[in-house]
Amino acid sequence: MYDRLNFYPSSITHHTSILVFICLTLLSSGCLSTKKLRNNGYLLTAQTVRGNKRIPTEDLESLIPQKPNRRILGLPITPPLWFYLFGLRRYNRDVVVRELEAKTNEFEQQSQQLVNQPQALKKLNRRFSRQAKRLRQKAEEGNFWMRNLGEPPSYFAESDAQANTAKMQKYLADKGFFHGKAAYTLDTLRRRQIRVNYHITENAGFYLRNITYEIADPRVDSIVRGSLSTSKLKTGDRFDLETLANEKNRIESLLKDNGYYTFSRQYIPVTDIDTTRRGADRLPEADTLYRHLDLYLQILNPPGQSAHPIYRIGDVEVRISPEELQPSQPQIRLDTIKRNGITYLLGGRNMSSRLLDSKIFLRPGALYSQTNYRETQRSLFLLNQFKFVNLNFVDSTGRRLRTLITASPLDKYEATAESGVTVLYQGQGYPGGFGNLTFRVRNLFGGLETFETSARFGIEAQTGFVPDPNSNQRVYSSQELGLSSSLIFPQIIFPSRLRFLFSKYNPRTQVSLGYSNTIRPDYTRSTLRATTSYSWQISPTKQFNFFIADINLINAGRGTNQRISDDFYRQLDSLGDQGSTIKLSFRRSFASGISMAYTYNTNVTGQNKRASFLRTVAESGGTTLNFFSAQELNRIFRPTDSTGLQYYKYLRLNVDYRYYMPLRARTTLAFRINTGMAYGYGPDGGPVPYEKFFFAGGSNSVRAWLPRRLGPGAAYPFNSGSNQPSMTDNGQLIYLFEQPGNILIEGSAELRGRLFHLFADINGALFVDFGNVWTLRNSSSRPGSAFQLDTFLPQIAVGTGVGLRFDFSFFVIRFDGGVKVWDPARQAIAVEGGIEDQRFILPKFSLKQLSSGPNPLIINFGIGYPF
């Protein structure tokens, strides 16, 4: 009893001392942040925008160029500023500049002495370049603390607040709130810190009542009025200067696609408030929600002309030549080919003029079209045959645009090599590496096709297996070897004229043959795969992929570790006794299928804007086998014979949707929903190839579980030969092997933001994941593994955690730490005195048992973002 009484005060004292220490540290950093400030200067700590109802706050905040110093939890505590001032005390720019000048003089003297020693001079140049780059960066951006961990003080200036208020006032008018008002007030905080509050009063909005077009050119008038159904301006919408500008852009693009080569927006005068005839002077100042406005839009003729000139395409010439001959050096006339009115000067290159012709949409005699101009340049560039493609109009005599297309071909032969390192999921043991060699031949047969062959070898660390009592080894290696070759044609290979319908959509036909061999502790698996696929892109955001043939010959065997492999195959036998078909995926087998994939992606790398991603894949396996009877198939494949082949008939659907919502310039809220179903309808209970199953858990799934170890449903991992949960002494469930499922439901919500810069952008993330996989058939010994509408919701696992990302621009290294919140497998855990429901497992997470407790921290490593 007394021991317990003694424990509580000591515990309270311990935690109180930690809390006091943290508070003192933060407060001291806040105090230090105000030192060395500009005389009589105030630190800009926060900015708020209030009062706006219909205009988004982020739009108004974007008008404020000043950025306050970052704080912790909204408190006036600014560690980045403290780091900057800390580095500033130890920084002297004049000393750095003098050091740079001294290094430069020393380099010039040494380089004079090494004029006759090219190797030594080259080495000296490299060393000086590194040193000079470092010193210049230090002179321009400060020392290590200032550049990487700190940020300079952001001072308040009342002139900035006044300018921002004026911009907001104008922005209100641009958005149709002509009587809107903007003002600001200041709050002085402790330690010479200021918060600026911008107050917005929108008042009445002005809405379009009548839209009148006044067009001087009758032909232009006919074209524009025929397209008003796609106009950006709609009656009843609030006046918006940005929408008006978009309408002018629409009209300009419309006319440039109808031969008006010289037309521009200057012929559509700016419609300001005084010329809209809205009668604003007659309206009262009292605020209402709705005011009418009449808009008049004029399209003028060129000065001194009664109509806009119309241009047609004249002669079109295509020149293919090495870069040094670009752009106008004449080619050998023996290479001249004429096709459909276009002259091709191939410069000795064996290139198909028929295929080039299908990529050129500017035709002699046709009206000039800006869209055809852009599509021609884009289609030629996407052939992946040219370093660059230039398209110029070199003469416009008689309103005929003489067109010159010049292109410099890429090297016919190309070899590339890449390598990398894969890191263990849990941070234990050793990393693994991989290497990839690719050899590419362009324009192999003169039809602009590309031949590629590549070889890949990788070693990966594997965990999650029960340790051998006779060995301390917990980490095992997995090896993968892959060889593949493909031939890519820049067209749809199809025996009819239907293939020409895809010419403008960057079509591809790819024929591939590949072999892969995976060697793991639990099993080995090799696959020989042959595919033929079509792909085309109807817009920059929409793409289709159609596999018309996907044939796989699969072989599987025992793994490299006898104990683990024996346990794995015993589990397969046990699952087979319960009615599962999973064991059929680990024998010699034949799988064929067709599939169609649609991808919609508005996300642009490097831009933090609202974006969506949708990928839908529908697949039918063994479709052609339906033309044969079961007896014929058994005679062909002999699936009951150990030397025969297992064959598959299945249907598979997968839908992956993602949405990105920016909150601030460097902060994004990302969501993902991924679901799918694989249904087998072949013999022996309808097996599905192992690669076509769904899995949950890992760096791109529910990150609180090890890769592919979650599920199925509420089923728990059991000891071989019994139905008891397989569990360690400290309460962790032991997932011996991957847990495949026929049905997948998973999703994530992730808040991403920039933390600081240290050699790279260091970004942080806070995430919540949920999901699981299920089987289609019930199992008496694994209850809860099958999907049922009335039970699946509480079987969805939930995990949460934080992430750290190192963004090097060209690639991202990611570490995510996740803990379990809800584990559906722990519904009935045997404890002393009975059975306990431990599905809500978050309280069992402890920093003292970070990796050894019943709810350990799972570290996942990945390259790139999870979604």
FENQUIKA-V527330 format. One record per residue. N is the residue number from 1. SS is DSSP state (helix for helix, strand for strand, loop for the rest). OMEGA is omega in degrees with one decimal (NA if undefined). BURIAL is 1 if it has 9 or more other ideal C-beta (glycine too) atoms within 8 Angstrom, else 0. Layout:
((N;SS;OMEGA;BURIAL) (N;SS;OMEGA;BURIAL))
This chain:
((1;loop;-179.7;0) (2;helix;177.2;0) (3;helix;179.6;0) (4;helix;178.7;0) (5;helix;178.1;0) (6;helix;-176.9;0) (7;helix;-172.6;0) (8;helix;177.5;0) (9;helix;179.9;0) (10;helix;178.6;0) (11;helix;-179.4;0) (12;helix;179.5;0) (13;helix;-179.6;0) (14;helix;-177.9;0) (15;helix;178.4;0) (16;helix;-180.0;0) (17;helix;177.3;0) (18;helix;-179.0;0) (19;helix;178.9;0) (20;helix;179.5;0) (21;helix;179.5;0) (22;helix;-178.7;0) (23;helix;179.6;0) (24;helix;178.6;0) (25;helix;-179.2;0) (26;helix;-179.7;1) (27;helix;178.0;1) (28;helix;177.1;0) (29;helix;177.6;1) (30;helix;179.0;1) (31;helix;179.3;1) (32;helix;-177.3;1) (33;loop;-177.2;1) (34;loop;178.0;1) (35;loop;178.3;0) (36;loop;175.5;0) (37;loop;178.4;1) (38;loop;179.5;0) (39;loop;-179.2;0) (40;loop;179.4;0) (41;loop;177.6;1) (42;loop;-178.3;1) (43;strand;177.7;1) (44;strand;-173.5;1) (45;strand;-176.8;1) (46;strand;175.4;1) (47;strand;179.1;1) (48;strand;174.4;0) (49;strand;-175.3;1) (50;strand;174.1;0) (51;loop;179.9;0) (52;loop;-178.2;1) (53;loop;-176.1;0) (54;loop;176.3;0) (55;loop;-178.6;1) (56;loop;-179.3;0) (57;helix;-177.6;0) (58;helix;176.8;1) (59;helix;179.0;1) (60;helix;178.5;1) (61;helix;179.2;1) (62;loop;178.7;0) (63;loop;-177.0;1) (64;loop;-177.7;1) (65;loop;-178.3;0) (66;loop;178.4;1) (67;loop;179.1;0) (68;loop;176.0;1) (69;loop;-176.5;1) (70;loop;-178.8;0) (71;loop;177.3;1) (72;strand;175.0;0) (73;loop;178.0;0) (74;loop;179.8;0) (75;strand;179.4;0) (76;loop;-179.1;1) (77;loop;-170.5;1) (78;loop;179.5;1) (79;helix;179.8;1) (80;helix;177.3;1) (81;helix;177.6;1) (82;helix;178.4;1) (83;helix;-180.0;1) (84;helix;-179.4;1) (85;helix;175.5;1) (86;helix;177.6;1) (87;helix;-178.5;1) (88;helix;178.6;1) (89;helix;-176.8;0) (90;loop;-173.4;0) (91;loop;175.2;1) (92;loop;-175.2;0) (93;helix;-178.4;0) (94;helix;178.7;0) (95;helix;179.3;0) (96;helix;-179.9;1) (97;helix;178.3;1) (98;helix;177.8;0) (99;helix;177.7;1) (100;helix;178.7;1) (101;helix;179.4;0) (102;helix;177.8;0) (103;helix;-179.7;1) (104;helix;178.9;1) (105;helix;178.7;0) (106;helix;178.7;0) (107;helix;-178.9;1) (108;helix;179.1;0) (109;helix;-178.7;0) (110;helix;179.9;1) (111;helix;176.4;1) (112;helix;-178.6;0) (113;helix;-175.9;0) (114;loop;-177.8;1) (115;loop;-177.1;0) (116;loop;178.8;0) (117;loop;-172.3;0) (118;helix;-179.6;0) (119;helix;178.9;0) (120;helix;178.5;0) (121;helix;177.7;1) (122;helix;178.0;0) (123;helix;177.7;0) (124;helix;179.0;1) (125;helix;-179.6;1) (126;helix;-178.7;0) (127;helix;179.9;0) (128;helix;179.3;1) (129;helix;178.4;0) (130;helix;-178.2;0) (131;helix;-178.7;1) (132;helix;178.1;1) (133;helix;-179.7;0) (134;helix;-178.5;0) (135;helix;177.6;1) (136;helix;178.1;1) (137;helix;179.4;1) (138;helix;179.2;1) (139;helix;-176.7;1) (140;helix;-171.6;0) (141;helix;179.5;0) (142;loop;-177.9;1) (143;loop;-175.2;1) (144;helix;-176.5;0) (145;helix;-177.7;1) (146;helix;-175.0;1) (147;helix;-166.4;1) (148;helix;-175.8;1) (149;helix;-173.7;1) (150;loop;171.6;1) (151;loop;-176.4;0) (152;loop;179.7;0) (153;loop;176.7;1) (154;loop;-175.9;1) (155;strand;176.6;1) (156;loop;172.7;1) (157;loop;-176.3;0) (158;helix;177.2;0) (159;helix;176.5;0) (160;helix;179.3;1) (161;helix;178.4;1) (162;helix;178.9;1) (163;helix;178.4;0) (164;helix;178.4;1) (165;helix;178.3;1) (166;helix;178.2;1) (167;helix;178.0;1) (168;helix;177.7;1) (169;helix;178.0;1) (170;helix;179.9;0) (171;helix;175.9;1) (172;helix;178.7;1) (173;helix;178.7;1) (174;helix;-179.7;1) (175;loop;173.8;1) (176;loop;177.0;1) (177;loop;-173.5;1) (178;loop;179.0;1) (179;loop;-179.2;0) (180;loop;-179.0;1) (181;strand;175.4;1) (182;strand;179.2;1) (183;strand;179.1;0) (184;strand;172.2;1) (185;strand;-176.3;0) (186;strand;172.5;1) (187;strand;178.7;0) (188;strand;-179.5;0) (189;strand;-179.6;1) (190;loop;174.7;0) (191;loop;171.9;1) (192;loop;176.2;0) (193;strand;-174.9;1) (194;strand;170.3;1) (195;strand;179.6;1) (196;strand;178.5;1) (197;strand;177.1;1) (198;strand;-176.2;1) (199;strand;-176.4;1) (200;strand;171.9;1) (201;strand;-172.6;0) (202;loop;-174.4;1) (203;loop;-172.5;1) (204;loop;172.3;1) (205;loop;-179.7;1) (206;strand;-173.3;1) (207;strand;-175.1;1) (208;strand;177.0;1) (209;strand;178.6;0) (210;strand;176.1;0) (211;strand;-175.4;1) (212;strand;176.6;0) (213;strand;176.0;1) (214;strand;-171.7;0) (215;strand;-174.7;1) (216;loop;-176.9;0) (217;loop;-176.6;1) (218;helix;-179.2;0) (219;helix;175.4;1) (220;helix;179.2;1) (221;helix;180.0;1) (222;helix;-179.2;0) (223;helix;-176.6;1) (224;helix;-178.8;1) (225;helix;176.9;1) (226;loop;-178.6;0) (227;loop;-174.7;1) (228;helix;177.1;0) (229;helix;178.2;0) (230;helix;-178.1;0) (231;loop;176.5;1) (232;loop;-178.7;0) (233;loop;-179.8;1) (234;loop;175.4;0) (235;loop;-177.5;0) (236;loop;176.6;0) (237;loop;176.2;1) (238;strand;177.7;1) (239;loop;-179.4;1) (240;loop;-177.7;1) (241;helix;178.1;0) (242;helix;176.4;0) (243;helix;177.0;1) (244;helix;177.6;1) (245;helix;177.4;0) (246;helix;177.4;1) (247;helix;177.1;1) (248;helix;176.2;1) (249;helix;179.2;1) (250;helix;-179.5;1) (251;helix;179.3;1) (252;helix;179.7;1) (253;helix;179.3;1) (254;helix;-177.3;1) (255;helix;178.2;1) (256;helix;174.0;1) (257;loop;179.9;1) (258;loop;172.3;1) (259;loop;-175.9;1) (260;loop;-173.9;1) (261;loop;-175.0;1) (262;loop;-178.6;0) (263;loop;177.1;1) (264;loop;-176.9;0) (265;helix;178.8;0) (266;helix;176.7;0) (267;helix;174.7;1) (268;loop;-173.2;1) (269;loop;176.2;0) (270;loop;-178.9;0) (271;loop;-179.9;1) (272;loop;-172.7;0) (273;helix;-175.2;0) (274;helix;-176.7;0) (275;helix;-179.1;0) (276;loop;176.3;1) (277;loop;-176.6;0) (278;loop;-179.9;1) (279;loop;-175.4;0) (280;helix;-178.2;0) (281;helix;-177.8;0) (282;helix;-177.8;0) (283;loop;178.8;0) (284;loop;178.7;0) (285;loop;-178.9;0) (286;loop;-175.7;0) (287;loop;168.4;0) (288;loop;-176.2;0) (289;loop;-169.6;0) (290;loop;172.9;0) (291;strand;-179.1;1) (292;strand;179.3;0) (293;strand;175.3;1) (294;strand;-175.0;1) (295;strand;177.9;1) (296;strand;-177.1;1) (297;strand;-178.6;1) (298;strand;169.6;1) (299;strand;-173.9;1) (300;loop;172.2;0) (301;loop;173.5;1) (302;loop;-178.6;1) (303;loop;177.2;0) (304;loop;-179.9;0) (305;loop;-178.0;0) (306;loop;-180.0;0) (307;loop;176.1;1) (308;loop;179.9;1) (309;loop;178.5;1) (310;loop;-176.6;1) (311;loop;174.6;1) (312;strand;178.5;1) (313;strand;176.4;1) (314;strand;178.2;1) (315;strand;177.8;0) (316;strand;-178.8;1) (317;strand;179.4;1) (318;strand;-179.3;1) (319;strand;175.6;1) (320;strand;-176.0;1) (321;loop;174.9;1) (322;loop;-173.1;0) (323;helix;-175.8;0) (324;helix;179.0;0) (325;helix;-178.3;0) (326;loop;-3.1;1) (327;loop;-167.0;0) (328;loop;-179.0;0) (329;loop;-174.9;0) (330;loop;179.7;0) (331;loop;178.1;1) (332;loop;-173.8;0) (333;helix;178.3;0) (334;helix;-178.7;0) (335;helix;-174.8;1) (336;strand;178.0;1) (337;strand;176.0;0) (338;strand;178.7;0) (339;strand;178.4;1) (340;loop;176.6;0) (341;loop;-178.9;0) (342;strand;179.9;1) (343;strand;179.5;1) (344;strand;175.5;1) (345;strand;-168.6;1) (346;loop;173.4;1) (347;loop;178.5;1) (348;loop;179.6;0) (349;loop;177.8;1) (350;loop;-179.1;0) (351;loop;-178.5;1) (352;loop;176.9;0) (353;helix;178.4;1) (354;helix;179.3;0) (355;helix;175.4;1) (356;helix;-178.9;1) (357;helix;-179.6;1) (358;helix;179.6;1) (359;loop;-177.6;1) (360;loop;-175.2;1) (361;loop;173.7;1) (362;loop;-174.9;1) (363;loop;178.0;1) (364;loop;178.4;1) (365;loop;-179.4;0) (366;loop;174.8;1) (367;strand;176.0;1) (368;loop;177.9;1) (369;loop;179.0;1) (370;helix;178.5;1) (371;helix;178.1;0) (372;helix;176.4;1) (373;helix;-178.1;1) (374;helix;-178.7;0) (375;helix;176.7;1) (376;helix;-179.9;1) (377;helix;-178.9;1) (378;helix;-177.9;1) (379;helix;178.5;1) (380;helix;-179.8;1) (381;helix;-177.5;1) (382;loop;173.7;0) (383;loop;-178.3;1) (384;loop;178.4;0) (385;loop;-171.7;1) (386;strand;174.1;1) (387;strand;177.2;0) (388;strand;177.8;0) (389;strand;176.6;1) (390;strand;179.4;1) (391;strand;-175.3;1) (392;strand;170.4;0) (393;strand;-171.1;1) (394;strand;179.9;0) (395;strand;178.6;0) (396;loop;-179.8;1) (397;helix;179.2;0) (398;helix;-179.0;0) (399;helix;173.3;0) (400;strand;-175.8;1) (401;strand;176.0;1) (402;strand;-169.0;1) (403;strand;176.9;1) (404;strand;177.6;1) (405;strand;-179.6;1) (406;strand;-179.5;1) (407;strand;176.7;1) (408;strand;-175.4;1) (409;strand;172.0;1) (410;loop;177.3;1) (411;loop;-179.3;0) (412;loop;-178.4;0) (413;strand;-178.6;0) (414;strand;177.0;1) (415;strand;179.4;0) (416;strand;177.9;0) (417;strand;175.3;0) (418;strand;179.0;0) (419;strand;-178.9;0) (420;strand;-177.8;0) (421;strand;171.6;0) (422;strand;-174.9;1) (423;loop;-177.6;0) (424;loop;-176.8;1) (425;loop;-172.9;1) (426;loop;179.8;1) (427;loop;179.3;0) (428;loop;171.1;0) (429;loop;-169.0;0) (430;loop;175.0;0) (431;loop;176.9;0) (432;strand;-178.2;1) (433;strand;176.2;1) (434;strand;176.3;1) (435;strand;-177.1;1) (436;strand;177.5;1) (437;strand;-178.5;1) (438;strand;175.6;1) (439;strand;-173.4;1) (440;strand;175.9;1) (441;strand;-179.5;1) (442;strand;177.4;1) (443;loop;-171.1;1) (444;loop;-177.9;1) (445;loop;-178.9;0) (446;loop;179.6;0) (447;loop;179.5;1) (448;loop;177.9;1) (449;loop;-179.8;1) (450;strand;176.8;1) (451;strand;179.6;1) (452;strand;171.6;1) (453;strand;-175.3;1) (454;strand;176.6;1) (455;strand;-177.8;0) (456;strand;175.0;1) (457;strand;-179.0;1) (458;strand;174.4;1) (459;strand;-176.1;1) (460;strand;176.8;1) (461;strand;-178.8;1) (462;strand;176.2;1) (463;loop;176.5;1) (464;loop;179.1;1) (465;loop;177.3;1) (466;loop;-178.1;0) (467;loop;176.8;0) (468;loop;-179.6;0) (469;loop;-179.5;0) (470;loop;-177.2;0) (471;loop;177.1;0) (472;loop;-175.9;0) (473;loop;177.3;0) (474;loop;-177.9;0) (475;loop;-177.9;1) (476;strand;-178.8;1) (477;strand;174.5;1) (478;strand;-177.1;1) (479;strand;178.2;1) (480;strand;177.1;1) (481;strand;-179.8;0) (482;strand;174.0;1) (483;strand;-179.3;1) (484;strand;175.7;1) (485;strand;-179.9;1) (486;strand;176.8;1) (487;strand;-173.4;1) (488;strand;177.9;1) (489;strand;-178.5;1) (490;loop;179.7;1) (491;loop;174.3;1) (492;loop;178.4;1) (493;loop;-176.3;0) (494;loop;-172.6;0) (495;loop;172.8;0) (496;loop;179.6;0) (497;helix;178.1;0) (498;helix;-177.2;0) (499;helix;-177.8;1) (500;helix;178.2;0) (501;helix;-175.9;0) (502;helix;-171.3;1) (503;helix;-176.5;1) (504;helix;-174.2;0) (505;helix;179.0;0) (506;loop;-175.5;1) (507;loop;176.9;1) (508;strand;167.7;1) (509;strand;-176.9;1) (510;strand;175.7;1) (511;strand;-172.7;0) (512;strand;173.3;1) (513;strand;-176.8;1) (514;strand;177.1;1) (515;strand;176.8;1) (516;strand;-179.8;1) (517;strand;-179.7;1) (518;strand;-179.7;1) (519;strand;-176.5;1) (520;loop;177.2;1) (521;loop;-174.1;1) (522;loop;179.3;1) (523;strand;170.5;1) (524;strand;-175.9;1) (525;strand;177.6;1) (526;strand;-176.9;1) (527;strand;170.4;1) (528;strand;-170.8;0) (529;strand;174.4;1) (530;strand;-177.3;1) (531;strand;168.5;1) (532;strand;-174.2;1) (533;strand;172.7;1) (534;strand;172.2;1) (535;strand;175.9;1) (536;strand;-174.3;1) (537;strand;-175.0;1) (538;strand;175.9;0) (539;strand;178.9;0) (540;loop;-177.4;0) (541;loop;-174.1;0) (542;strand;-177.2;1) (543;strand;177.8;1) (544;strand;172.1;1) (545;strand;-176.1;1) (546;strand;175.3;1) (547;strand;-179.8;1) (548;strand;176.2;0) (549;strand;176.9;1) (550;strand;-172.4;1) (551;strand;-176.5;1) (552;strand;171.3;1) (553;strand;-169.2;1) (554;strand;174.9;1) (555;strand;-178.2;1) (556;strand;179.8;1) (557;strand;-176.2;0) (558;strand;-175.8;0) (559;loop;-174.1;1) (560;loop;178.8;1) (561;loop;-172.5;1) (562;helix;-177.2;0) (563;helix;-179.9;0) (564;helix;-179.3;1) (565;helix;177.6;1) (566;helix;178.0;0) (567;helix;-178.7;1) (568;helix;-178.5;1) (569;helix;174.1;1) (570;helix;177.2;1) (571;helix;176.2;1) (572;helix;177.3;1) (573;helix;179.8;1) (574;helix;177.5;1) (575;helix;177.3;1) (576;helix;177.4;1) (577;helix;179.9;0) (578;loop;177.0;1) (579;loop;-179.8;0) (580;loop;179.3;1) (581;loop;-172.8;1) (582;helix;-177.2;1) (583;helix;-179.9;1) (584;helix;179.1;1) (585;helix;-178.2;1) (586;helix;172.5;1) (587;loop;178.5;1) (588;loop;-174.3;1) (589;strand;-179.9;1) (590;strand;179.8;1) (591;strand;176.7;1) (592;strand;-179.4;1) (593;strand;171.9;1) (594;strand;-178.4;1) (595;strand;176.6;1) (596;strand;179.6;1) (597;strand;176.0;1) (598;strand;-179.0;1) (599;strand;174.7;1) (600;strand;-173.3;1) (601;strand;176.3;1) (602;loop;-179.0;0) (603;loop;179.3;1) (604;loop;-178.4;0) (605;loop;178.8;0) (606;loop;179.3;0) (607;loop;-179.5;0) (608;loop;-179.0;0) (609;loop;175.1;0) (610;loop;-176.0;0) (611;strand;178.6;1) (612;strand;175.4;1) (613;strand;177.6;1) (614;strand;175.2;1) (615;strand;180.0;1) (616;strand;-179.6;1) (617;strand;174.8;1) (618;strand;-173.4;1) (619;strand;175.1;1) (620;strand;-179.1;1) (621;strand;179.4;1) (622;loop;-175.8;1) (623;helix;-178.0;1) (624;helix;179.0;0) (625;helix;179.0;1) (626;helix;177.4;0) (627;helix;-179.7;0) (628;loop;177.2;0) (629;loop;179.7;0) (630;helix;179.7;0) (631;helix;179.4;0) (632;helix;179.6;0) (633;helix;178.2;1) (634;helix;178.5;1) (635;helix;-178.8;0) (636;helix;-172.3;0) (637;helix;-177.4;1) (638;loop;-175.0;1) (639;loop;179.7;1) (640;loop;179.6;0) (641;loop;-179.3;0) (642;loop;178.5;0) (643;loop;-179.7;0) (644;loop;-176.9;1) (645;loop;170.3;1) (646;strand;177.1;1) (647;strand;-171.3;1) (648;loop;167.1;1) (649;loop;-175.5;1) (650;strand;173.0;1) (651;strand;-178.0;1) (652;strand;179.0;1) (653;strand;178.8;1) (654;strand;178.6;1) (655;strand;-178.3;1) (656;strand;-178.7;1) (657;strand;179.2;1) (658;strand;179.7;1) (659;strand;-177.7;1) (660;strand;-176.8;1) (661;strand;179.3;1) (662;strand;175.6;1) (663;strand;175.4;0) (664;strand;-174.7;0) (665;loop;-177.7;0) (666;loop;-179.2;0) (667;strand;-176.1;1) (668;strand;172.1;1) (669;strand;-175.6;1) (670;strand;179.4;1) (671;strand;177.2;1) (672;strand;170.5;1) (673;strand;-178.8;1) (674;strand;-178.3;1) (675;strand;-179.7;1) (676;strand;-180.0;1) (677;strand;175.6;1) (678;strand;-175.5;1) (679;strand;177.7;1) (680;strand;-178.6;1) (681;loop;179.8;0) (682;loop;-179.1;1) (683;helix;176.7;0) (684;helix;177.2;0) (685;helix;175.8;0) (686;helix;179.6;1) (687;loop;176.9;1) (688;loop;176.7;1) (689;loop;-175.3;1) (690;helix;-179.0;1) (691;helix;-177.8;0) (692;helix;173.7;1) (693;loop;174.6;1) (694;strand;180.0;1) (695;loop;179.0;1) (696;strand;-177.9;1) (697;loop;178.8;1) (698;loop;-170.2;1) (699;loop;179.6;1) (700;loop;-177.4;0) (701;loop;177.3;1) (702;loop;-165.5;1) (703;loop;176.1;1) (704;loop;177.3;1) (705;loop;174.2;1) (706;loop;-176.2;1) (707;loop;173.7;1) (708;loop;-176.1;1) (709;loop;-177.7;1) (710;strand;174.9;1) (711;loop;-5.4;1) (712;loop;177.9;1) (713;loop;179.6;1) (714;loop;-179.0;1) (715;loop;179.3;1) (716;loop;174.8;1) (717;loop;-175.0;1) (718;strand;176.1;1) (719;loop;178.6;0) (720;loop;179.0;0) (721;loop;178.0;0) (722;loop;177.9;0) (723;loop;-179.0;0) (724;loop;179.0;0) (725;strand;175.4;1) (726;loop;-170.0;1) (727;strand;176.3;0) (728;loop;-179.4;0) (729;loop;-179.0;0) (730;loop;170.6;0) (731;loop;178.0;0) (732;loop;173.2;1) (733;strand;-177.2;1) (734;loop;176.0;1) (735;loop;-176.8;1) (736;loop;-169.7;1) (737;loop;178.4;0) (738;loop;-175.8;0) (739;loop;-178.4;1) (740;loop;178.1;1) (741;strand;178.5;1) (742;loop;-177.5;1) (743;strand;-179.7;1) (744;strand;168.0;1) (745;strand;177.4;1) (746;strand;179.9;1) (747;strand;-178.8;1) (748;strand;168.0;1) (749;strand;-172.8;1) (750;strand;174.6;1) (751;strand;-176.1;1) (752;strand;178.8;1) (753;strand;-179.2;1) (754;strand;178.3;1) (755;strand;179.8;0) (756;strand;179.4;0) (757;strand;177.1;0) (758;loop;-174.0;0) (759;loop;175.2;0) (760;loop;174.6;1) (761;strand;177.9;0) (762;strand;-177.8;1) (763;strand;177.9;1) (764;strand;179.7;1) (765;strand;171.8;1) (766;strand;-170.9;0) (767;strand;170.7;1) (768;strand;178.8;1) (769;strand;173.4;1) (770;strand;176.9;1) (771;strand;177.3;1) (772;strand;170.6;1) (773;strand;179.5;1) (774;strand;170.4;1) (775;strand;178.5;1) (776;loop;-175.9;0) (777;loop;178.0;0) (778;loop;176.5;0) (779;loop;-177.1;1) (780;loop;-177.7;0) (781;loop;176.8;0) (782;loop;-177.8;1) (783;loop;178.6;1) (784;loop;-179.0;1) (785;loop;-177.6;1) (786;strand;-179.9;1) (787;loop;175.6;1) (788;loop;-175.0;0) (789;loop;-175.5;0) (790;loop;-178.0;0) (791;loop;-169.8;1) (792;loop;-175.9;1) (793;helix;178.0;0) (794;helix;177.4;0) (795;helix;177.0;1) (796;loop;-179.8;1) (797;strand;180.0;1) (798;strand;175.9;1) (799;strand;178.5;1) (800;strand;-179.9;1) (801;strand;-179.9;1) (802;strand;-178.7;1) (803;strand;176.5;1) (804;strand;-176.3;1) (805;strand;177.0;1) (806;strand;-174.1;1) (807;strand;178.4;1) (808;loop;-179.1;0) (809;loop;-177.5;0) (810;loop;171.3;0) (811;loop;-176.6;0) (812;strand;173.0;1) (813;strand;-171.0;1) (814;strand;170.6;1) (815;strand;178.4;1) (816;strand;175.5;1) (817;strand;-175.9;1) (818;strand;174.2;1) (819;strand;-178.2;1) (820;strand;173.0;1) (821;strand;-178.2;1) (822;strand;-178.6;1) (823;loop;-175.8;1) (824;helix;-179.4;1) (825;helix;-175.3;1) (826;helix;-178.3;1) (827;loop;-177.1;1) (828;loop;-179.6;0) (829;strand;-179.7;1) (830;strand;175.9;0) (831;strand;178.7;0) (832;loop;179.6;0) (833;loop;177.0;0) (834;strand;-176.9;0) (835;strand;-177.3;0) (836;strand;175.1;0) (837;loop;-177.6;0) (838;loop;-177.2;1) (839;loop;174.5;1) (840;strand;-168.7;0) (841;loop;-178.6;1) (842;helix;179.9;1) (843;helix;-179.7;0) (844;helix;175.5;1) (845;loop;-177.9;1) (846;loop;177.1;0) (847;helix;178.9;0) (848;helix;177.7;0) (849;helix;-171.4;1) (850;loop;-178.4;1) (851;loop;-174.1;0) (852;loop;-177.5;0) (853;loop;179.1;1) (854;loop;177.2;1) (855;loop;-174.1;1) (856;loop;172.7;1) (857;loop;-179.8;1) (858;strand;178.7;1) (859;strand;176.9;1) (860;strand;177.3;1) (861;strand;178.8;1) (862;strand;172.7;1) (863;strand;-175.8;0) (864;loop;-179.8;0) (865;loop;-177.4;0) (866;loop;176.3;1) (867;loop;NA;1))
